[in-house]
Structure formats: C-alpha cells, structure tokens
Amino acid sequence: MPSNRTSLPRVCFLSYRHIREFALPVIAEYADRADIEVVDGTFDGAVAVAQDRIRNGQVDAFVSAGSNAYILRSGVRLPVATIQLGGFDLLQALIKARRISSRVGVVMYGQTIPELDEVKTLLNIEIAQYAYRTPDDARRRFEQLREAGFEVIVGSSLVVELAQEAGLHGLLAYSLASIRKGFEDAIELARVARLEASRYEQLNGVLHNLQEAVLAVDRQHRIVAVNPPMQQLLGRAQGLLLGEPLDEVEPRFSLQSTLEGGVQEDAVVQRLGQRDWVAHRTPIRERGEVTGAALTLYDARVIHEADTSLRIQQRRRQGAARHGFVGMVGASAALQEAIASARRFARTDLTVLITGESGVGKELFAQAIHNDSARAGRPFVAVNCAAFPEALLESELFGHEEGAFTGARRGGRRGLFETAHTGTLFLDEIGDMPLPLQSRLLRVLQEREITRLGATAPIPVDVRVIVATHQPLRAMVAERRFRQDLYYRIATLPLPLPPLRERRDDIAPLAQALLARCLDRHGHRLDPGRALAPLLAELAAYDWPGNVRELENIVERMAVRLLRFDTERDIVHDELRRDCPEVFEPRPAAAPPLADDEVPTRERIAAAMAAAGGRRQQAAKALGVSRSTLWRWLKEAG
C-alpha cells in the first residue's frame, strides 16, 4: 500500500551540482521516510530560493553543506540541518588524492584545519590548505593553488567545480556517511517543525476569532502566531510577520523579559497608533518549561466602554425593586392613606401617576407597587427623563438598529421598554420629557408595542408603566407644555404623596431609622433614639423643603459627627446644631405650603427673594419648595 506523501516530513536539499549528484544514493534510501526536494542553490541565491519555498508552504526543514548551510541558517526561519565535514571524511579524500599526486591543495568553507599538518607526514604528502567565505574568495584561493602547480584539489562542491573547469582533479571532501547523517538530522528537524507548525496553526485558529490584538513568539523570540487585529496594528500581513524577530518588527512589544524570567505581566499601558492599549505579557509553558510567550493588547477605549456598561448594569441591578410597603417608616394619616391607595393600585396593571415634591419618595412607592403586584420578581427598570437629552432619551427608551445614527452600537441595542418586558417601567420626571417623545410614549401606552430607531417592524411589549413628577402637569397642559392626551392616559391612577412637613409625626422615627442605618454602616454602636432625643423637637419644627431626601442628608452629616463620641452621654449636641445650620439656625417665616400644581405669582416669588436677600436657597425654603423648583419658576417668570 503506497504511503501518504502529504504526511511525510518535507525536506529541501539545497546544494551545488557535485554534492547533489554524490548524494543521490542517500536520497533514494530516504525516499520512504521523507518527501525530499532537490534544488540547485548557489551561494548568492540560496536564501531567495529557500524563502520562495517557505512562502509557498512547501518545506518543513532544509539540509545543505558548507556555505549554503551557513547562509540558510542566517537567512531563513525554518530549521537547517548541516552536512558536517568529519575528520575521517577528509582523511579518505586525501588518501584518494595521494594516489593521483603527492601535492594536494585543500580549500574548505569557514576555516582551515590545523590537524592536517600532522597528516602530511603520515601520508608522505604535501598539503596546502585555504579557507573561504565567499565564491570570489574561493576562486582566489583556487587560483593560488593552481599557480603553485597543485593538480589535485580537495574541497567543497564549489571548489570541485572550479577544479574541473580548469582541467584539474577535484575531489569532494564529504562522504556518504556524512550526507546520510545530515539527512537524518534534517528529517528529525522537519518532524519536530511539523508538530510545532500544527500547534501554531491551532493557536492561530484560536487567535483569529479574538477581538483583542494577540501575538505569540517561540523561544528564539520569533513570531509564531499573530491574529488579524494585531496584523492591522502592525501594518503587515501574517506572511510577513511569521518567523520574524519581534524586536525587529516592534521593539515596544518585546517579550524577551517574559521568556527569560517566566513571569506574567499584566495591565501595562502602552501608546501605539495614537491610541492607548493595555498590554498583558504571558509565558507559554510546556511541561513546566517556558517555550514561548504571548502578548495581548486590549484597546483602552473598549475597556472603558465595558467598564461603563458594567457600571450601568450594576446600577440597574441596584435600581431593581428592593423596597416594599412593609419597610416604609411612619404612622401618620397622610402616609398611611398614600400606602393604602398604592396597595390598591398594585393589584391592577393600569398606569399610575405619582406626584409630589422632590424627595418625598416617589421611586420608593413605585418599587413598592411593583413588588406588591403580580409582576413582582420580574424586571423593574427606572429612568429619569430629565437626565438625558432628547435624542439620547429616545434611544434609551425605544432602542435602535445598527447604523440608525452616528455612534449607534454595532448590532443595535434594545431599549428600556424591551428590557422591562413582563415587568414595570418607571419613568421619573415625566414632566421633563420633550413633546416629540411624549407623542411616541402615548402611542406605546395605547398600542403596547415599540419601534426601534432605524427600524420599521414594531415589537410587542408587555410592560406596566408608572410615572412620576414634581411638576404641575395640569398647569403645563394648560400652557401647552405637556400633551393633554398623554396626561389623561398616565393619570388613570393618581397617587399624590404628602411632603414631610405634612406628616411631622413621622420625622422622629424616620430620623432614628436613618441614623441607625448610617451608624451601622460605620460600625458604630450608639443608640440612635437617645442620640437624637435632644434634637427631635427642632427636627419636627423644620419644614424640610427637600423632604425625606434632605432629612437623609442631614442625618448622614450628623452621623459623621457622632462617630467621635463613644457613648450617648459624651455627645455635644450643639456641635450637631452647628453642623446643620439650615435646620437649627433662625430662618425667615415659611410661606403657606403650595398645592402640588400651584405656581406662585411673580409678586410672591419676588417678595420671597427680597426677604432672603437674593439668596435662592433661603427663598426656596420660605416658599416651601426645592431650590431647583424655584430656579424653574424664576426662569418661567422671565
């Protein structure tokens, strides 16, 4: 059964004519062990011939002698077996030469052989020897011997050829045993090279599909694997990189220290091509020995985008519905009425409109409604409509197809309506939604389907929508700043939340609960009730324009001060009062509280600003609203 030639090691025998013809019996011997190609190669053209075979993938190893072997080892990346000239080979050649003449010239590549001086006496022969490095050098040495009257020349194939052209006797210095040993070495080198090439092909196959730029080198710091992103970064095709010394291709990517030390190096920032890259250098080990090294470059922009994405996902997970009605602190009638209404609303899938001043806990109620509904355990997605410009908010809500706009994510992206499918979407600050988006939102609420930006096919969604605002939507409808049809669609179940000043009995338990949480987070064991006891009356008397959010901030500030006291008896409460002047210092009399949708007259705003000496925060407190609300009113008043 004939052997499969494709599975045999491929050896290229590159030589001059005389050694090639002399080696034919050996080549025949190894025909069933290797696929041997015999190629004429001269001193100057050896590397070009070899590189051509390498580019075409026709060879695993080379075998040659003398100058050709030296040149190949210096100029190609594949292994080269050398047909070595042994002392016994030369002795045999000299014995043959002695039969022809008692004067023998020897011309070999590389260097002369001092031991020949001892052979002269033994063989009763005159020997003159020279060494050469180039073909011209060989010709000059040969001419010296010819002019000196030497008629027999022993040497390499090149020298034998020169002798025969001059009509002299030329004897090849090599023996069949030396040639046979050279082929044995070449076949073994080719076998090992094929194994390594197979391994590197697998490595290249793995690297090919990676988005990161990756290359690997062998023990000699030559590139053995490189993927398309790295090829693009280096500006060279794979064929021009494989086998090249990495230091010559790009010194900044050197893996020499990794090869020598065997130590992994992570997260080193490098600048290349006007961009920042994060480099990881890793040794490659086989049976515990370092056999190579790999360099992986991560685009810093991609890492930044991934970090941003992770933060967004973490934020969304943190923003999932964690709160319920059971955890709400307060027994006031106003709060309990709001909770009772919210519990009723949770049993339906209708849209809820939560209204109230900033900081009253609108998202907390939205989460509680979700967790008390049939959709509990499903997605709860919250978005602040005031936090995005119009174009970005539209993309966030409805998603987009690839290429929908400049900077659109490859492959498109689903929006928050799709993300909240089967769950609840909470749209905070609905009053800040631009009018064009109000139209799209109305259609989604009516049709229960969305269309991504850049798409034509609608996508059905099953979403319960809860919206919230601190703005006077009815007044905005009258002023044509909010769509009337959308208002009636979202106000199916209105849920007004009372400001903290309307449930003063809840201030003390709220403050104590918030302080207990802060102290516990800092590992401090003060009793919150006794720590706050001397301040409770003043806390209850304050109007809290920022509502529960402001109370939480004040309590956080107090907690930092309380950390310096070991027991409740040590607390200096005047220090707490000085830390919170907006609560404990005398302040202008507050104006009567405003209804949820009431906008004060210009005169009332002007009077509050005048009484506060132009200080907006103090005027806002006097009006009983947040500073942002006062800013908006001032803007609207012109």
N, C-alpha and C positions, 0 to 999 in steps of 0.2 A: 504494500500500500504506500503510495507516494506521500512524503511528508508535506506538511503545510508550510510553504515557504514564508508566508506572512508572519508565522510565529517564531521564525529563526532570528537570532541577533544579526543585525546588518552591519557589515564591516567594509570600510572603504580602504583598499590598499593603494596608496598614492606613492608612485616611485618612478625612477628612471628606467629606461628600457632594459639594461643589462641585469639589474637585480630583479626586475619583474619576470624576465624570461627564466632566470635562475630559480625563482620561487614557484614556477608553475606546478611542479610535483607536489609541493606542500599545499598549494591552493586546492588541488584535486583531492588531497587527503581530507581537507576540512569542508568539502562541499556539502556534506550532510549535516554539519554542525552549525554552519553559518551561511548567510546569504552574502557572498563576497563579491564586491565590485572592484575591478582593477582599473585604475585611472592613471594615465600619463601625467606626471606632475614635475614641473621644473622648479628650480629654486625660486624664481620671481613669481610664478603663477600658482604656487601651491595653495596659498590662503584663498585666493579667488575661487579656485576650483572647489575647495572644501566648503567655503561659505555658500556656494551655489547648491551643493548637496544638502547642506543644513537647512537652507531656506525652503527647499522642496521636500523636506522631511524624508530624505532617502537614506539616512545613515544614523547609526547609534554610536559608533566609535571608529577611529582611524588607526591604521598601522602604517608605519613608514620607518625609514632609517636615515641616519646622518643628518644633513642639513634640513631636509624636508621635515623630519620629525621635530627638530628644534623649532622651525618656523611655525609648524602647525600648533605645537603646544603654546606658543606665544600668541597666536592669532585667532584661535577658534575656542568656543566654549565647551565643545564635546571632548570626551577623553581621547587621548592619543597614546597608543602603545608603540614603544620604540624597539626596533630590531637592534639589539646590542651587539657590538663587536667584542667577542671574547678573545682572551689571550691565546687559547688553543686554536681559534679560527685563524688568527694572524700567523701563528706558527705553521699551520698547514699550508697557508698561502705562500709563505716564504720557502718552505720545502719544495713546493711546486716550482717556484721561481728559480731556486738553486739548480734545478735540473736544466734550466734554459741558460742561465748566466750566473757568474759569481758576483756580479754587481747588480743590486736591486734597489730601486727607489720606492719609497713609501709615502703616499700623500693621503691623509685622512682628515675628515672634518673635525673641527674642535681644537684638539691639542696633540702634541707629539707624545710618544710612548717611551719613557726613559728606559724601561726594561729591555728594549730592543738592543741596546748596547751589549747586554750580556749574551744575547742570542747570536750576535755576529761571530764570536769566537767558536761557539758550539757548532754552528753550521759552516764555519770557514767561508764566510760571505761578507762582502762589503755592502753596508746598508746606509743609505742617506734618506732621512725622513723629514717631511714638512707637514704643517697643518694649515688649513684654510678656513675662511669664514664666508667668503662669497665666491660665486662662479669665476669672477675675474681673478680673484686671489688664487683659486685652484689652477687656472690657466698659467699664471705667472710661475707658480711652483713647479708645474709640469714642465714648462719651458726651461727652467733652471736645470732640471734633471736631464732633459733631452740634450741640452747644450753640453752638459757634463759627460755625455756619452753613455748614459744609462739606457739600456734597451728593454729592460723589464720593469714595469711599474705595477705595484700592488696598491689597491685603494678602493675608494667608493665607486659606485656605478658611474658617476660623472667623470672620475679620473680614468676609469677603464675606457670610457667612450673617447676621451681625448687621446689616449694612447693608441687606440685602434685607428683613429682618424689620421694619426701621424705615422702609421705603419709600424708601431712598436707593439711589444707584447703587453697586454693589460690583463691583470688577474684580480678578480673580485675578492675582497678580503673576507666576506661573510661566508658562513657555512649554512647548510640546510638545517642543521640543529638550531642555529641562532634564529633563522627565519621561522622555524616551527615554534620556538619559544615566543617570538613576537606575536604570532597569530594566536597562540594560547592566551596570552595576556589580552590581546585585543578582543577576543570572544568573551572573556570574563568581564572586561570593562563594558562591552556592549550589553551583556546580560544585566549587569547592575544598572547601567544607564537606562535600559528599558523599564526596569522596575521603578526607578526614580521618576522617569518620564510619565509612567502610568499614574504614579502617586500625585505628581504635579498636575496632570490632566484632571484628576478628580478634584484636586484643590482649586484649580482654575474654574472647574464647573460649579463648585460651591460659591466661589467668589463672584462669579459672573452675575449672579442674581442679587448681590448685595448692593444697597444704595450707597453705602459708605465706600470711600476710596481705600483699596487694600492692595498691598503687595507683600510678597514673601521672598526671602533670599535663602541660599544654601550656606554651607559652612564657609565657603570662599567669598561670601558677600556678593554673590551674583544673583540677579533677579531670576526667580524660577516660576513665579506666578504673579499675575497682575490683572486686575479686573477693569472693565470699561471706564468707571468713574476715575480711577487712578490714571488710566491711559489718557483720558481727556485732560486731567490736571497736569500731567507731564508733557502733553502735546506730542505724544508719539504712539504709534500703533504697537500692538503686542509683539509683533515680529521683530520690531526694532528695539524692544526692551528686554526680552528674554535672553538670558545669558550675559547681559551687560553688568559690569560692576556698578553697584548702586551709588557709590561715591562719585563716579564719573557722570552718572545720569542726574543726580540731585543730591549734593553733599548734605543739605539740610535734613534729608530723610535718613541719614546714616543709621544703620543698625549694628555697627561694629561693636559698640559697648555692650549691646544686648547679647551678641554672640559670645563675647569674651566673659562677661560677668554672669550671664544667665538669669538676670534679674528683670522682672517686668516693670515697665514704666508707664504710669497712667496719667491722663489728663494734663498733658503738656501743651500749652497753647503755642501754635506756630502761625506765622503770617506768610501766605503764599497767594499769588494771583489777586492781590488787593482784597483778600478775604482772610478771616481768622479761621483756623482749624484746630480741633482738639485731637492731639496725637496719642495713640496707645501703642507701645512697643512691647511685644511679647515673644519670649524664646519658644522655639518649637523643639520638643524633646521626643526622642525615641529610646525606649528602654533606659530612661533616666539621663541620657546623654543629649546635649544640645546639638541638634543637627541643622538648625536654621533659625530664622526669626521672621516675625511678621509685623508690619506697620499698618495700622488702621487709622484713617483720618476721618473725623466727624465734622461736618460743616457746622460751625458755631451758630449760624442762623437757624439751622434745623433744630439744634439742641435748645435754642432759645424758644422756638415755636413750640417744641414738645413740652418744655417747662411751663410755658403759658397755658398750653392745653391741659396739662396735668393740674395746674392750679385752678383752671376753670372747672374741671371735672371734680376736684376736691371741694371746690366751693359749692358746686351743685349738690354733691353728696351731703355736705354740711348744711346746705339750704333745704334738704329734703325735710318733709314734715316731721318735726321732732316734738312739737308741742301739742298738748291736748287741753280739754276743758278742766280736767282734774288738777292740773298744775297751776291754774290761774289763782293768784293770791288776791283776796278781797271779798268782803261780805256786804258791801254797800248795795242798796237797792238798784242804783243805776247800773252797776256792773252785773248784778245777777239778772236783771232784765235783759241786758245785752246777751248774756250767756244763754238764757232761755230761748231767745229768738234765734241765736246761732245754732243751737241744738235742733230746733225745728227745721231750719233751712238745710242742715246737714242731711236730713232724710230725703231730700229731693236732689234733682240734677239741674235745677234752674240756676240761672246766673245770679250771683249775689253782688250787690254794690255796698262795700264797706266805706263809710265816710267818717271823718274825724280829723282833728288837728294832728300835726306831725308829732310822733312819739307816743300816741295813745295805744299802740299795739295792734295795728291793722293786719300785719302779716301773721302775728301770733294767732289772731282769730281765724285767718284764712287757713292756717295749718290745722288748727283745732277742728274746723269744719271738715276739712279733708279727712282727718284721722277718725272722725266720728261718722263718716259716710260709708257707703258701700264700696267706695274706691280706695279705702284705706289699704295701705300696702302697695298700692300702685304709684306711678311717678307723681311727684309734686314738684312742679317747675315754677320758679318765681323769676320775674324780670321787672326791672324798674324802667318804665317807659321814658323817664326823664334823663336816664343815664346814657342814652345813645342818640347820635344824630339820626335824622330821618332815614337816610339810605341804609345805614348800618342796622337800625332797628327793624326795618323791613326784612333785611336778610336774616336777622336773628330770629324773627317770628316765623317767617314762611320758608326759610331755606333758599338754596339756589342751585342751579345746574352748573356744570363745568363751563367756564367761558361766559357766564352771564354778565360779568363785569370785570374790569381790571382788578387783578388780585384775587379773583374767585378761586376757591380751593379746587385743586385737581380732583376730578371725580365728583364734584358737587358736595353739598352738605345739607343735611336735614335741619329744619328749623325747630323752634321750641314747641310749636303746635304738634309736630310729629313726635318730638321727644316726650311730650306729655300724654301721648296717645293712651287711652284707657284710664288716665289719671286726671289730675287737676292742673290747670294753668292759672297762676296768679299774676295778674297784670297790675302792678303797683303804679301809682301816679298816672292813672289813666287820663287825667285832665291835661297832661303834658304831651299826649300823643298828637302828632301833626294831623291835620284834617285829611290829607290824602290817605293816610294809614287807617284813619277812622272808617273810611269807606270800605277798605279791604277787610277790616275787622268785622264790620257789620255783616258783610257777605259770608264770612266764615261762621259767624254765630247763626245766620239764617240757614245756610246750606250744609253746614258741618263738613266742609271739605276745603282744602287749601291748594294753591298752585304755587310751586316754587318759582323764584325769579328765573327767567330764561326758559321756563317750561310751558307747555300747553296743556298737558294732561292733569286734571285735578286729582288730588289724593284724599280719600275719605279719612276723617279723623273723629275719634270718639273722645271728646275732652269736655270736662266740666270747667267752666270759666268763672273765676272770682276776680273782681276788680276792686280797686281801692283808690281813694283820692282824698286830699285835704282841701281841694279847691271847691268853690261854689259852682257846681256843674249847672244848676238851673239858671244862675245868672249868666254863665258862659253861653248857655244855649240861647238866651235872650239877646246876647251880644254877638251871636253867630260865630263864636269861637269854639263851639262844640256842637256836633251834629245832634239834632233833636231826635231823629230816628234811632241813632245809636244809644242816646240817653235812655229812651224808653225800653230799648232792648236789654240794657245792662241793669236797669233799676227795677227789675222784676221783684227782687227781694232786697229791699234797702235795709242796711244794718248800720245805724249811727252809733258810734262809740263815744262814751262820755269822756270829757277831759278830766285830768286828775283833780282839778280844783272842784269838780262837781261830785267827787267821791272822796272827801277828805278823810273819812274814817278808814280808808284803805291805805293811806300814806304810811302810817306806822308799821303795819305788818309787811307792806311792800319793802320799806326801807330795811327792816330787820332781815327779811328773806334775802334781799340783795347783798347786804353786808355779810351775812353768814356764808354766802357763796364766795364772795371775794376773799374773806379771811381763810376759808378752807382751801382756796386755790393757792394761797401763800403759805399754807401750813401753820397758821396762827390760831390759837385756841381761845381767844377772848369770847365772852358771851355777847352776842350782838344786841340782844334786848337791853342788857344793863349798860352796854357801851353807849347806846343811843338814847337811853332814857332821859337824860337832862336836855336833850335837843328836840324831843318829839313834838312838843307844843309849837316850837318855832318852825319845824318842818311842815307841820299841818297848817300853819298860818300862811305859808308861802303859796303863791298862786300857780307855780310850776307851768310857765308858758311852754316849756319843752316837754311837759308831761312825763310819762314814765321813763323816756329816754334821758331826759335831764336828771331825773331822780337817780337813775342808774349811774350817770356820770359823776354826780355829786357824791354818791356813796362810794364809788371807786376811789375818789380823791380822799375821802375820809379814811378809807381802809389803809391807804399808803401811810397816812399819819399815824394810825393806830398801831402799825407794826412796831413802833418804837416803845410801846407800853407792854409790860409783861402781865399786868393784872388790871382789872376794871378800876381799882382804887387809884392806880397811877395815872389815869387818863386826865389830861388837862384839856377840858372841853373848849376853853377859849382859843386854844390853838386850832381846833377844828373849825370854829367860827371864823377865825382869820383866814383859813384856807378856802373858805366858801363865802366870800363877801356878798355875792349876788343873792344868797339865801338869807344871810343873817344880818346884813347891814341895812339901815333905814333906806327906804325906797319910795318913789312917788306913788301916790294912791293909784291903784289899778282902775282902769275904766271898766264899766259893766261888760261882762263877757259877751262875745259876739255869737250870733247863731252860726251854724255851720256854713250857710250860704250867704251870709251878710257881708257886704263890703262897706267899710265906713266912708263917710263923706270926706271930701278934701279938707273941710274945716276941722274935722275931728283928728285927722292924721296930722295936720299942721299944728294943732294945739298940743298933741302928744309930743311931737318933735321939739316944739318950743319949750315945753315943760322939762324935757330931758336934755336941753341944751344942745340939740342936734345929734345926740348920741343914739344911734339906731337901736342898739340892744336894749337900752333903758326905755326907749319909747315903745318898743315891741312888747316889753313886759307890762308897761302901763296899759297898752291896748289889749293885752291878753292873747297875743299871737306870737308865732315864731318870728325870728329876725328875717328869714327868707320870705315869709308871707308879707311882712312889712315892706321889704325891698320890692316885691312884685307890685304891691299897691302903690308905692311911690312911683314906680315906672309907669303904671297904668294912669296915674293921676297927671302924668306929664311933668 
